[in-house]
């Protein structure tokens, strides 16, 4: 599946991100996908070259994003 995605260009339903450092951009992408036709976000791919670089520690990144950082975007602030 990854090989097939790498043959495609980024667009309304496909986005490549090199890492999870810019959580704001990841959240914006997910919201855009949710508000339209859906899409696929692939993390660990260099944006311009599509080189596969992966993530050093997937479990640690997942925990950081989902448990520590994501809740600040998901809280109702009204």
N, C-alpha and C positions, 0 to 999 in steps of 0.2 A: 504494500500500500504506500509506503514512504517513497519508494522509487517512482511510483505513478504521480504522487503529489509534486515531487521535485521537477517533473517535466512540465508542470503548469506554471503560469504566471500568477502573481498575486493579483487579487481583485476583490470584488464584492463578497466572495465566499471563501477566499483563501488568504491567509496571512502567515508569514514567517517571522519569528522573533528569535534573536540570537540568545537571549537569556531572560530571566525574570526580574532584572533590576528595575525596569521601568513598569512597575505594577499599574500605574495610571494608564499607560498605553494599552496594556493587556486588558484591563477592565473596559476601556473604551471600545476595543475591538470586540470583546464578548458582548457588550451591550448593543453594538451596531449589528452584529450577527443575530442577536435575539430579536431585534426590532425589524429585521428584514427576512430574508429567505434562509437564515441560518448560515453556517459556514464552518470552516476548519481552521484552527489555530495550531501551528506547529512550532514548538519551542525547542531551541537547540540547533537552529539553521541560520547561517549567516544570510542577512537580508539580500544583499546584492549578488553574491556569488553562489548562493545556495549550498555552500559547503556545510556538511553535517559535522557539527562540533559537539553536540549533545550537552548534557549537564553533568557536572562533576559528581553530584550526589542528589539523585532524583528525589529520594525520600526526604532529605533535609529541605530541599527547595519546595516540595509539596507542603511540608509542615509549615515552613516560613510563610508561604503565600496564603494558604487556606486557614491556618490557625492564628497567625499573628497579624498579618497585614490586611487580609481580605475583609475581616469584620469591620474595619473602619470605613470601608466603602459600602458595606451592606446595612449599616445602622440607619434607621430612619431619623434624620436630624431635624425634622419639623416639630 
